[in-house]
Amino acid sequence: MLELRDITRAYELGGERAGVFGVSLDVPAGCLAVLAGPSGSGKTTLLQLAGLLDRADAGTITLDGQEVSSLHERDRCDLRLRRLGFVFQAFNLVPVLSALENVMLPLQLQGLPETQARQRAEAALDRVGLADRRHHRPGQLSGGQQQRVAIARALAPDPLLVLADEPTASLDHAHGGPLMDLMADLARERGTAFLVASHDPAVIARAHRVFRLVDGRLAGAP
């Protein structure tokens, strides 16, 4: 599903060279993969590259058999909207919209009719166990519930790949573990690939594959 080959993205941080260097990895369909490593190891940088939010200095990115790293910006934006899902540490929900309206938003941006967008959003919320909270705004939901809404929003457009940056960092252990169990279940059920950046042991323990980054390089790589 996702293939990174010899990805390098370098930049200056505090007068020192940082980034990721020569990273290659594969995330097949239905796999929950975790980028593990301490802060500053390159996890977020690599996640942004895989999500086409930044461009690599070298290397190639292939998604579902298509080389996407050299696409023009308009095509990259369209691919992010239609084939990628994003889950953020801070949830990034629109506070004035209900849970249902938040999940409908990317579907409406795709041009889906409102009735169809609503049906798909309701189904996504039901799958993450929030059907009875669909009319609540983010401020009326717990942190764990907000992150479940964010997952529903990411999954509603039926993406090939979901990218999550420290999705449990704002949650306590009682909510973080079940959230990752949900992601693992969704990966298996839907065949969606998940790539999660995290240093949380509870996240790493639930991964199907773990890629450990040290100073921008994969541990054990030649």
CYANA upper distance limits for C-alpha pairs under 8 A (distance plus 0.5 A):
  1 MET  CA     26 ASP  CA      8.01
  1 MET  CA     27 VAL  CA      6.52
  1 MET  CA     28 PRO  CA      5.22
  1 MET  CA     29 ALA  CA      5.86
  1 MET  CA     62 THR  CA      8.21
  1 MET  CA     63 LEU  CA      6.01
  1 MET  CA     64 ASP  CA      5.06
  1 MET  CA     65 GLY  CA      7.57
  1 MET  CA    160 LEU  CA      7.98
  1 MET  CA    161 LEU  CA      8.33
  1 MET  CA    193 ALA  CA      7.55
  2 LEU  CA     26 ASP  CA      6.18
  2 LEU  CA     27 VAL  CA      5.58
  2 LEU  CA     28 PRO  CA      6.90
  2 LEU  CA     61 ILE  CA      7.87
  2 LEU  CA     62 THR  CA      6.28
  2 LEU  CA     63 LEU  CA      5.25
  2 LEU  CA     64 ASP  CA      6.96
  2 LEU  CA    161 LEU  CA      8.22
  2 LEU  CA    193 ALA  CA      8.35
  3 GLU  CA     24 SER  CA      7.95
  3 GLU  CA     25 LEU  CA      6.46
  3 GLU  CA     26 ASP  CA      5.11
  3 GLU  CA     27 VAL  CA      7.08
  3 GLU  CA     61 ILE  CA      6.29
  3 GLU  CA     62 THR  CA      5.52
  3 GLU  CA     63 LEU  CA      7.03
  4 LEU  CA     23 VAL  CA      7.55
  4 LEU  CA     24 SER  CA      5.42
  4 LEU  CA     25 LEU  CA      5.74
  4 LEU  CA     26 ASP  CA      6.93
  4 LEU  CA     50 ALA  CA      8.21
  4 LEU  CA     59 GLY  CA      7.98
  4 LEU  CA     60 THR  CA      6.50
  4 LEU  CA     61 ILE  CA      5.28
  4 LEU  CA     62 THR  CA      7.05
  5 ARG  CA     22 GLY  CA      8.03
  5 ARG  CA     23 VAL  CA      6.96
  5 ARG  CA     24 SER  CA      4.86
  5 ARG  CA     25 LEU  CA      7.28
  5 ARG  CA     59 GLY  CA      5.98
  5 ARG  CA     60 THR  CA      5.77
  5 ARG  CA     61 ILE  CA      7.02
  6 ASP  CA     21 PHE  CA      7.91
  6 ASP  CA     22 GLY  CA      4.59
  6 ASP  CA     23 VAL  CA      5.36
  6 ASP  CA     24 SER  CA      5.61
  6 ASP  CA     58 ALA  CA      7.57
  6 ASP  CA     59 GLY  CA      5.21
  6 ASP  CA     60 THR  CA      7.46
  7 ILE  CA     20 VAL  CA      7.62
  7 ILE  CA     21 PHE  CA      6.75
  7 ILE  CA     22 GLY  CA      5.39
  7 ILE  CA     23 VAL  CA      5.37
  7 ILE  CA     24 SER  CA      6.98
  7 ILE  CA     56 ALA  CA      6.92
  7 ILE  CA     57 ASP  CA      8.09
  7 ILE  CA     58 ALA  CA      6.16
  7 ILE  CA     59 GLY  CA      4.80
  7 ILE  CA     60 THR  CA      6.98
  7 ILE  CA     61 ILE  CA      8.45
  8 THR  CA     19 GLY  CA      7.95
  8 THR  CA     20 VAL  CA      5.76
  8 THR  CA     21 PHE  CA      4.82
  8 THR  CA     22 GLY  CA      5.70
  8 THR  CA     23 VAL  CA      7.27
  8 THR  CA     56 ALA  CA      6.30
  8 THR  CA     57 ASP  CA      6.07
  8 THR  CA     58 ALA  CA      5.65
  8 THR  CA     59 GLY  CA      6.89
  9 ARG  CA     19 GLY  CA      5.92
  9 ARG  CA     20 VAL  CA      5.84
  9 ARG  CA     21 PHE  CA      7.01
  9 ARG  CA     45 THR  CA      8.37
  9 ARG  CA     55 ARG  CA      8.19
  9 ARG  CA     56 ALA  CA      5.45
  9 ARG  CA     57 ASP  CA      5.55
  9 ARG  CA     58 ALA  CA      7.53
 10 ALA  CA     17 ARG  CA      7.17
 10 ALA  CA     18 ALA  CA      6.17
 10 ALA  CA     19 GLY  CA      5.06
 10 ALA  CA     20 VAL  CA      6.87
 10 ALA  CA     21 PHE  CA      7.88
 10 ALA  CA     57 ASP  CA      7.72
 11 TYR  CA     17 ARG  CA      6.33
 11 TYR  CA     18 ALA  CA      5.90
 11 TYR  CA     19 GLY  CA      6.48
 12 GLU  CA     16 GLU  CA      5.93
 12 GLU  CA     17 ARG  CA      5.32
 12 GLU  CA     18 ALA  CA      6.37
 13 LEU  CA     17 ARG  CA      6.76
 13 LEU  CA     18 ALA  CA      6.59
 18 ALA  CA     42 GLY  CA      8.34
 18 ALA  CA    215 ASP  CA      8.11
 18 ALA  CA    216 GLY  CA      7.63
 19 GLY  CA     41 SER  CA      8.31
 19 GLY  CA     42 GLY  CA      6.07
 19 GLY  CA     45 THR  CA      7.06
 19 GLY  CA    215 ASP  CA      8.34
 19 GLY  CA    216 GLY  CA      6.05
 20 VAL  CA     42 GLY  CA      6.13
 20 VAL  CA     45 THR  CA      7.61
 20 VAL  CA     46 LEU  CA      7.31
 20 VAL  CA    215 ASP  CA      8.04
 20 VAL  CA    216 GLY  CA      4.47
 20 VAL  CA    217 ARG  CA      6.49
 21 PHE  CA    216 GLY  CA      6.19
 21 PHE  CA    217 ARG  CA      6.08
 22 GLY  CA     59 GLY  CA      8.13
 22 GLY  CA    217 ARG  CA      7.40
 23 VAL  CA    217 ARG  CA      6.67
 23 VAL  CA    218 LEU  CA      6.75
 25 LEU  CA    211 PHE  CA      8.46
 27 VAL  CA     31 CYS  CA      6.87
 27 VAL  CA     32 LEU  CA      8.43
 27 VAL  CA     33 ALA  CA      7.08
 27 VAL  CA    193 ALA  CA      7.06
 27 VAL  CA    194 PHE  CA      8.25
 27 VAL  CA    195 LEU  CA      7.97
 28 PRO  CA    193 ALA  CA      6.76
 29 ALA  CA    160 LEU  CA      8.23
 29 ALA  CA    187 ALA  CA      8.29
 29 ALA  CA    191 GLY  CA      5.67
 29 ALA  CA    192 THR  CA      5.96
 29 ALA  CA    193 ALA  CA      5.24
 30 GLY  CA    187 ALA  CA      5.02
 30 GLY  CA    188 ARG  CA      5.37
 30 GLY  CA    189 GLU  CA      8.01
 30 GLY  CA    190 ARG  CA      7.36
 30 GLY  CA    191 GLY  CA      4.34
 30 GLY  CA    192 THR  CA      5.33
 30 GLY  CA    193 ALA  CA      5.48
 30 GLY  CA    194 PHE  CA      8.10
 31 CYS  CA    184 ALA  CA      8.21
 31 CYS  CA    187 ALA  CA      6.40
 31 CYS  CA    188 ARG  CA      7.53
 31 CYS  CA    191 GLY  CA      8.04
 31 CYS  CA    192 THR  CA      7.61
 31 CYS  CA    193 ALA  CA      5.51
 31 CYS  CA    194 PHE  CA      6.62
 31 CYS  CA    208 HIS  CA      6.56
 31 CYS  CA    209 ARG  CA      7.92
 32 LEU  CA    183 MET  CA      7.89
 32 LEU  CA    184 ALA  CA      6.38
 32 LEU  CA    187 ALA  CA      6.84
 32 LEU  CA    193 ALA  CA      6.71
 32 LEU  CA    194 PHE  CA      5.20
 32 LEU  CA    195 LEU  CA      6.75
 32 LEU  CA    196 VAL  CA      8.06
 32 LEU  CA    207 ALA  CA      5.87
 32 LEU  CA    208 HIS  CA      5.78
 32 LEU  CA    209 ARG  CA      7.12
 33 ALA  CA    193 ALA  CA      8.30
 33 ALA  CA    194 PHE  CA      6.40
 33 ALA  CA    195 LEU  CA      5.40
 33 ALA  CA    196 VAL  CA      6.70
 33 ALA  CA    207 ALA  CA      6.05
 33 ALA  CA    208 HIS  CA      6.29
 33 ALA  CA    209 ARG  CA      5.13
 33 ALA  CA    210 VAL  CA      6.22
 33 ALA  CA    211 PHE  CA      7.98
 34 VAL  CA    195 LEU  CA      6.20
 34 VAL  CA    196 VAL  CA      5.17
 34 VAL  CA    197 ALA  CA      6.24
 34 VAL  CA    198 SER  CA      7.28
 34 VAL  CA    203 VAL  CA      8.14
 34 VAL  CA    204 ILE  CA      6.85
 34 VAL  CA    207 ALA  CA      6.58
 34 VAL  CA    209 ARG  CA      6.84
 34 VAL  CA    210 VAL  CA      5.36
 34 VAL  CA    211 PHE  CA      6.59
 35 LEU  CA     43 LYS  CA      6.47
 35 LEU  CA    195 LEU  CA      7.65
 35 LEU  CA    196 VAL  CA      6.44
 35 LEU  CA    197 ALA  CA      5.11
 35 LEU  CA    198 SER  CA      6.71
 35 LEU  CA    210 VAL  CA      6.68
 35 LEU  CA    211 PHE  CA      5.46
 35 LEU  CA    212 ARG  CA      6.40
 35 LEU  CA    213 LEU  CA      7.43
 36 ALA  CA     43 LYS  CA      7.57
 36 ALA  CA    197 ALA  CA      6.74
 36 ALA  CA    198 SER  CA      5.92
 36 ALA  CA    199 HIS  CA      5.78
 36 ALA  CA    204 ILE  CA      7.69
 36 ALA  CA    210 VAL  CA      7.25
 36 ALA  CA    211 PHE  CA      6.50
 36 ALA  CA    212 ARG  CA      5.18
 36 ALA  CA    213 LEU  CA      6.60
 37 GLY  CA     41 SER  CA      6.36
 37 GLY  CA     43 LYS  CA      7.58
 37 GLY  CA    198 SER  CA      7.67
 37 GLY  CA    199 HIS  CA      6.09
 37 GLY  CA    212 ARG  CA      6.09
 37 GLY  CA    213 LEU  CA      5.66
 37 GLY  CA    214 VAL  CA      6.89
 38 PRO  CA    199 HIS  CA      6.70
 38 PRO  CA    213 LEU  CA      8.49
 38 PRO  CA    214 VAL  CA      8.19
 39 SER  CA     43 LYS  CA      8.42
 40 GLY  CA    215 ASP  CA      7.66
 41 SER  CA    213 LEU  CA      6.20
 41 SER  CA    214 VAL  CA      5.72
 41 SER  CA    215 ASP  CA      5.17
 41 SER  CA    216 GLY  CA      5.66
 41 SER  CA    217 ARG  CA      8.36
 42 GLY  CA     46 LEU  CA      6.63
 42 GLY  CA    213 LEU  CA      7.27
 42 GLY  CA    214 VAL  CA      8.26
 42 GLY  CA    215 ASP  CA      7.31
 42 GLY  CA    216 GLY  CA      5.34
 42 GLY  CA    217 ARG  CA      8.40
 43 LYS  CA     47 LEU  CA      6.70
 43 LYS  CA    197 ALA  CA      6.16
 43 LYS  CA    198 SER  CA      8.19
 43 LYS  CA    213 LEU  CA      7.50
 43 LYS  CA    216 GLY  CA      8.39
 44 THR  CA     48 GLN  CA      6.60
 44 THR  CA    165 ASP  CA      7.25
 44 THR  CA    197 ALA  CA      7.08
 45 THR  CA     49 LEU  CA      6.86
 46 LEU  CA     50 ALA  CA      6.68
 47 LEU  CA     51 GLY  CA      6.61
 47 LEU  CA    163 LEU  CA      7.38
 47 LEU  CA    164 ALA  CA      8.48
 47 LEU  CA    165 ASP  CA      7.95
 47 LEU  CA    195 LEU  CA      8.14
 47 LEU  CA    196 VAL  CA      8.40
 47 LEU  CA    197 ALA  CA      7.54
 48 GLN  CA     52 LEU  CA      6.68
 48 GLN  CA     53 LEU  CA      5.53
 48 GLN  CA     54 ASP  CA      6.27
 49 LEU  CA     53 LEU  CA      6.38
 49 LEU  CA     54 ASP  CA      5.54
 49 LEU  CA     55 ARG  CA      6.51
 49 LEU  CA     56 ALA  CA      7.02
 50 ALA  CA     61 ILE  CA      7.50
 51 GLY  CA     80 ARG  CA      7.60
 51 GLY  CA     84 LEU  CA      7.65
 51 GLY  CA    163 LEU  CA      7.40
 52 LEU  CA     69 SER  CA      7.73
 52 LEU  CA     76 ARG  CA      6.98
 52 LEU  CA     80 ARG  CA      7.74
 55 ARG  CA     69 SER  CA      7.61
 56 ALA  CA     69 SER  CA      8.21
 60 THR  CA     67 GLU  CA      7.48
 60 THR  CA     68 VAL  CA      8.21
 60 THR  CA     69 SER  CA      6.24
 60 THR  CA     70 SER  CA      8.48
 61 ILE  CA     67 GLU  CA      6.31
 61 ILE  CA     68 VAL  CA      6.27
 61 ILE  CA     69 SER  CA      5.57
 62 THR  CA     66 GLN  CA      5.72
 62 THR  CA     67 GLU  CA      4.72
 62 THR  CA     68 VAL  CA      6.14
 62 THR  CA     69 SER  CA      7.72
 63 LEU  CA     67 GLU  CA      6.92
 63 LEU  CA     68 VAL  CA      7.15
 64 ASP  CA    160 LEU  CA      8.19
 68 VAL  CA     76 ARG  CA      8.13
 71 LEU  CA     75 ASP  CA      6.51
 71 LEU  CA     76 ARG  CA      6.49
 72 HIS  CA     76 ARG  CA      6.72
 73 GLU  CA     77 CYS  CA      6.63
 74 ARG  CA     78 ASP  CA      6.81
 75 ASP  CA     79 LEU  CA      6.61
 76 ARG  CA     80 ARG  CA      6.66
 77 CYS  CA     81 LEU  CA      6.77
 78 ASP  CA     82 ARG  CA      6.68
 79 LEU  CA     83 ARG  CA      5.86
 79 LEU  CA     84 LEU  CA      7.26
 80 ARG  CA     84 LEU  CA      5.34
 80 ARG  CA     85 GLY  CA      7.77
 81 LEU  CA     85 GLY  CA      8.20
 81 LEU  CA    106 PRO  CA      7.60
 81 LEU  CA    110 GLN  CA      7.70
 82 ARG  CA    110 GLN  CA      7.62
 82 ARG  CA    157 PRO  CA      7.12
 82 ARG  CA    159 PRO  CA      7.11
 83 ARG  CA    157 PRO  CA      8.09
 83 ARG  CA    158 ASP  CA      7.75
 83 ARG  CA    159 PRO  CA      4.80
 83 ARG  CA    160 LEU  CA      5.87
 83 ARG  CA    161 LEU  CA      7.31
 84 LEU  CA    154 ALA  CA      8.24
 84 LEU  CA    159 PRO  CA      5.46
 84 LEU  CA    160 LEU  CA      6.60
 84 LEU  CA    161 LEU  CA      5.63
 84 LEU  CA    162 VAL  CA      6.25
 84 LEU  CA    163 LEU  CA      8.06
 85 GLY  CA    153 ARG  CA      8.39
 85 GLY  CA    154 ALA  CA      4.82
 85 GLY  CA    155 LEU  CA      6.94
 85 GLY  CA    157 PRO  CA      8.46
 85 GLY  CA    159 PRO  CA      6.43
 85 GLY  CA    161 LEU  CA      6.75
 85 GLY  CA    162 VAL  CA      4.86
 85 GLY  CA    163 LEU  CA      6.67
 86 PHE  CA    151 ILE  CA      8.46
 86 PHE  CA    154 ALA  CA      6.09
 86 PHE  CA    162 VAL  CA      6.13
 86 PHE  CA    163 LEU  CA      5.49
 86 PHE  CA    164 ALA  CA      6.33
 87 VAL  CA     91 PHE  CA      7.22
 87 VAL  CA    147 GLN  CA      8.33
 87 VAL  CA    150 ALA  CA      6.47
 87 VAL  CA    151 ILE  CA      6.73
 87 VAL  CA    154 ALA  CA      7.13
 87 VAL  CA    162 VAL  CA      7.92
 87 VAL  CA    163 LEU  CA      6.75
 87 VAL  CA    164 ALA  CA      5.01
 87 VAL  CA    165 ASP  CA      7.05
 87 VAL  CA    167 PRO  CA      7.14
 88 PHE  CA     92 ASN  CA      7.05
 88 PHE  CA    150 ALA  CA      8.33
 88 PHE  CA    164 ALA  CA      6.33
 88 PHE  CA    165 ASP  CA      5.83
 88 PHE  CA    166 GLU  CA      7.45
 88 PHE  CA    167 PRO  CA      6.35
 89 GLN  CA    164 ALA  CA      8.29
 89 GLN  CA    165 ASP  CA      6.42
 89 GLN  CA    166 GLU  CA      5.78
 89 GLN  CA    167 PRO  CA      5.13
 89 GLN  CA    168 THR  CA      7.28
 89 GLN  CA    169 ALA  CA      6.67
 89 GLN  CA    170 SER  CA      6.90
 90 ALA  CA    167 PRO  CA      8.49
 90 ALA  CA    170 SER  CA      7.53
 91 PHE  CA    146 GLN  CA      7.00
 91 PHE  CA    147 GLN  CA      6.17
 91 PHE  CA    150 ALA  CA      6.48
 92 ASN  CA    150 ALA  CA      8.14
 93 LEU  CA    102 ASN  CA      7.03
 93 LEU  CA    138 PRO  CA      7.35
 93 LEU  CA    146 GLN  CA      8.21
 93 LEU  CA    150 ALA  CA      7.43
 94 VAL  CA    102 ASN  CA      6.95
 94 VAL  CA    138 PRO  CA      8.07
 95 PRO  CA    137 ARG  CA      6.89
 95 PRO  CA    138 PRO  CA      6.13
 95 PRO  CA    139 GLY  CA      7.32
 96 VAL  CA    137 ARG  CA      7.15
 96 VAL  CA    138 PRO  CA      8.45
 97 LEU  CA    101 GLU  CA      6.05
 97 LEU  CA    102 ASN  CA      6.44
 97 LEU  CA    137 ARG  CA      6.36
 97 LEU  CA    138 PRO  CA      8.18
 98 SER  CA    102 ASN  CA      6.62
 98 SER  CA    134 ARG  CA      7.08
 98 SER  CA    135 HIS  CA      5.64
 98 SER  CA    136 HIS  CA      5.65
 98 SER  CA    137 ARG  CA      4.68
 98 SER  CA    138 PRO  CA      7.34
 99 ALA  CA    103 VAL  CA      6.86
 99 ALA  CA    133 ARG  CA      7.61
 99 ALA  CA    134 ARG  CA      5.41
 99 ALA  CA    135 HIS  CA      6.47
 99 ALA  CA    136 HIS  CA      6.34
 99 ALA  CA    137 ARG  CA      6.26
 99 ALA  CA    138 PRO  CA      7.18
 99 ALA  CA    149 VAL  CA      6.78
100 LEU  CA    104 MET  CA      6.64
100 LEU  CA    118 ARG  CA      8.00
100 LEU  CA    121 ALA  CA      6.74
100 LEU  CA    122 GLU  CA      7.19
100 LEU  CA    125 LEU  CA      7.99
100 LEU  CA    134 ARG  CA      5.36
100 LEU  CA    135 HIS  CA      6.74
101 GLU  CA    105 LEU  CA      6.61
102 ASN  CA    149 VAL  CA      8.30
102 ASN  CA    153 ARG  CA      7.27
103 VAL  CA    107 LEU  CA      8.21
103 VAL  CA    121 ALA  CA      5.92
103 VAL  CA    124 ALA  CA      8.48
103 VAL  CA    125 LEU  CA      8.45
103 VAL  CA    149 VAL  CA      7.52
103 VAL  CA    150 ALA  CA      8.05
103 VAL  CA    152 ALA  CA      6.84
103 VAL  CA    153 ARG  CA      4.64
103 VAL  CA    154 ALA  CA      8.29
103 VAL  CA    156 ALA  CA      7.40
104 MET  CA    108 GLN  CA      6.67
104 MET  CA    117 ALA  CA      6.10
104 MET  CA    118 ARG  CA      6.61
104 MET  CA    120 ARG  CA      8.30
104 MET  CA    121 ALA  CA      5.92
104 MET  CA    153 ARG  CA      7.72
104 MET  CA    156 ALA  CA      8.32
105 LEU  CA    109 LEU  CA      6.74
105 LEU  CA    153 ARG  CA      8.43
106 PRO  CA    110 GLN  CA      6.79
106 PRO  CA    153 ARG  CA      7.86
106 PRO  CA    157 PRO  CA      7.61
107 LEU  CA    111 GLY  CA      7.16
107 LEU  CA    112 LEU  CA      6.16
107 LEU  CA    117 ALA  CA      6.16
107 LEU  CA    156 ALA  CA      7.85
107 LEU  CA    157 PRO  CA      6.58
108 GLN  CA    112 LEU  CA      5.68
108 GLN  CA    113 PRO  CA      7.49
108 GLN  CA    114 GLU  CA      7.40
108 GLN  CA    117 ALA  CA      7.03
112 LEU  CA    116 GLN  CA      7.05
112 LEU  CA    117 ALA  CA      6.38
113 PRO  CA    117 ALA  CA      6.58
114 GLU  CA    118 ARG  CA      6.46
115 THR  CA    119 GLN  CA      6.80
116 GLN  CA    120 ARG  CA      6.78
117 ALA  CA    121 ALA  CA      6.53
118 ARG  CA    122 GLU  CA      6.51
119 GLN  CA    123 ALA  CA      6.72
120 ARG  CA    124 ALA  CA      6.70
120 ARG  CA    156 ALA  CA      6.68
121 ALA  CA    125 LEU  CA      6.71
121 ALA  CA    152 ALA  CA      7.94
121 ALA  CA    153 ARG  CA      7.95
121 ALA  CA    156 ALA  CA      6.45
122 GLU  CA    126 ASP  CA      6.58
122 GLU  CA    131 ALA  CA      7.23
122 GLU  CA    134 ARG  CA      8.05
123 ALA  CA    127 ARG  CA      6.75
124 ALA  CA    128 VAL  CA      7.08
124 ALA  CA    152 ALA  CA      5.57
124 ALA  CA    153 ARG  CA      8.03
124 ALA  CA    155 LEU  CA      7.52
124 ALA  CA    156 ALA  CA      6.26
125 LEU  CA    129 GLY  CA      6.76
125 LEU  CA    130 LEU  CA      5.60
125 LEU  CA    131 ALA  CA      5.81
125 LEU  CA    134 ARG  CA      7.58
125 LEU  CA    149 VAL  CA      7.27
125 LEU  CA    152 ALA  CA      6.17
126 ASP  CA    130 LEU  CA      5.98
126 ASP  CA    131 ALA  CA      4.99
127 ARG  CA    152 ALA  CA      8.38
128 VAL  CA    148 ARG  CA      6.60
128 VAL  CA    149 VAL  CA      8.15
128 VAL  CA    151 ILE  CA      8.35
128 VAL  CA    152 ALA  CA      7.16
128 VAL  CA    182 LEU  CA      7.96
130 LEU  CA    134 ARG  CA      6.87
130 LEU  CA    145 GLN  CA      8.02
130 LEU  CA    148 ARG  CA      8.27
130 LEU  CA    149 VAL  CA      8.16
136 HIS  CA    140 GLN  CA      6.42
136 HIS  CA    141 LEU  CA      7.50
137 ARG  CA    141 LEU  CA      7.44
138 PRO  CA    142 SER  CA      8.49
138 PRO  CA    146 GLN  CA      6.63
141 LEU  CA    145 GLN  CA      6.21
141 LEU  CA    146 GLN  CA      6.50
142 SER  CA    146 GLN  CA      6.65
143 GLY  CA    147 GLN  CA      6.78
143 GLY  CA    170 SER  CA      7.69
143 GLY  CA    171 LEU  CA      6.84
144 GLY  CA    148 ARG  CA      6.81
144 GLY  CA    171 LEU  CA      6.91
144 GLY  CA    175 HIS  CA      6.15
144 GLY  CA    176 GLY  CA      8.01
144 GLY  CA    179 LEU  CA      8.04
145 GLN  CA    149 VAL  CA      6.80
146 GLN  CA    150 ALA  CA      6.80
147 GLN  CA    151 ILE  CA      6.77
147 GLN  CA    167 PRO  CA      7.99
148 ARG  CA    152 ALA  CA      6.67
148 ARG  CA    179 LEU  CA      7.87
149 VAL  CA    153 ARG  CA      6.61
150 ALA  CA    154 ALA  CA      6.71
151 ILE  CA    155 LEU  CA      6.65
152 ALA  CA    156 ALA  CA      6.38
153 ARG  CA    157 PRO  CA      8.21
154 ALA  CA    159 PRO  CA      8.06
154 ALA  CA    162 VAL  CA      7.37
155 LEU  CA    159 PRO  CA      6.75
155 LEU  CA    162 VAL  CA      8.13
159 PRO  CA    192 THR  CA      7.43
160 LEU  CA    192 THR  CA      5.94
160 LEU  CA    193 ALA  CA      6.85
161 LEU  CA    192 THR  CA      6.29
161 LEU  CA    193 ALA  CA      5.24
161 LEU  CA    194 PHE  CA      6.27
161 LEU  CA    195 LEU  CA      8.03
162 VAL  CA    192 THR  CA      7.75
162 VAL  CA    193 ALA  CA      6.77
162 VAL  CA    194 PHE  CA      5.32
162 VAL  CA    195 LEU  CA      6.86
163 LEU  CA    194 PHE  CA      6.42
163 LEU  CA    195 LEU  CA      5.46
163 LEU  CA    196 VAL  CA      6.33
164 ALA  CA    194 PHE  CA      8.08
164 ALA  CA    195 LEU  CA      6.86
164 ALA  CA    196 VAL  CA      5.13
164 ALA  CA    197 ALA  CA      6.77
165 ASP  CA    196 VAL  CA      6.41
165 ASP  CA    197 ALA  CA      5.42
165 ASP  CA    198 SER  CA      7.31
166 GLU  CA    196 VAL  CA      7.52
166 GLU  CA    197 ALA  CA      5.99
166 GLU  CA    198 SER  CA      5.33
166 GLU  CA    199 HIS  CA      8.22
167 PRO  CA    196 VAL  CA      8.26
167 PRO  CA    198 SER  CA      8.15
168 THR  CA    172 ASP  CA      8.10
168 THR  CA    175 HIS  CA      8.43
168 THR  CA    176 GLY  CA      5.57
168 THR  CA    179 LEU  CA      8.20
168 THR  CA    200 ASP  CA      8.16
168 THR  CA    203 VAL  CA      8.44
169 ALA  CA    200 ASP  CA      8.31
171 LEU  CA    175 HIS  CA      6.44
171 LEU  CA    176 GLY  CA      6.15
172 ASP  CA    176 GLY  CA      6.48
173 HIS  CA    177 GLY  CA      6.59
174 ALA  CA    178 PRO  CA      7.76
175 HIS  CA    179 LEU  CA      6.72
176 GLY  CA    180 MET  CA      6.93
176 GLY  CA    202 ALA  CA      7.96
176 GLY  CA    203 VAL  CA      8.37
177 GLY  CA    181 ASP  CA      6.82
177 GLY  CA    202 ALA  CA      6.48
177 GLY  CA    203 VAL  CA      7.59
178 PRO  CA    182 LEU  CA      6.66
179 LEU  CA    183 MET  CA      6.93
180 MET  CA    184 ALA  CA      6.67
180 MET  CA    202 ALA  CA      8.43
180 MET  CA    203 VAL  CA      6.67
180 MET  CA    206 ARG  CA      7.30
181 ASP  CA    185 ASP  CA      6.67
181 ASP  CA    206 ARG  CA      7.48
182 LEU  CA    186 LEU  CA      6.59
183 MET  CA    187 ALA  CA      6.61
183 MET  CA    194 PHE  CA      8.32
184 ALA  CA    188 ARG  CA      6.96
184 ALA  CA    206 ARG  CA      7.70
184 ALA  CA    207 ALA  CA      7.94
185 ASP  CA    189 GLU  CA      6.60
186 LEU  CA    190 ARG  CA      6.26
186 LEU  CA    191 GLY  CA      8.19
186 LEU  CA    192 THR  CA      7.82
187 ALA  CA    191 GLY  CA      5.84
187 ALA  CA    192 THR  CA      5.40
187 ALA  CA    193 ALA  CA      6.58
187 ALA  CA    194 PHE  CA      7.27
188 ARG  CA    192 THR  CA      7.83
198 SER  CA    203 VAL  CA      7.41
198 SER  CA    204 ILE  CA      7.98
199 HIS  CA    203 VAL  CA      8.14
199 HIS  CA    204 ILE  CA      7.87
200 ASP  CA    204 ILE  CA      6.90
201 PRO  CA    205 ALA  CA      6.47
202 ALA  CA    206 ARG  CA      7.17
203 VAL  CA    207 ALA  CA      7.13
204 ILE  CA    210 VAL  CA      7.36
211 PHE  CA    218 LEU  CA      7.23
211 PHE  CA    219 ALA  CA      8.17
212 ARG  CA    218 LEU  CA      6.18
212 ARG  CA    219 ALA  CA      6.02
213 LEU  CA    217 ARG  CA      5.83
213 LEU  CA    218 LEU  CA      5.11
213 LEU  CA    219 ALA  CA      6.22
214 VAL  CA    218 LEU  CA      6.77
214 VAL  CA    219 ALA  CA      6.56
217 ARG  CA    221 ALA  CA      7.97
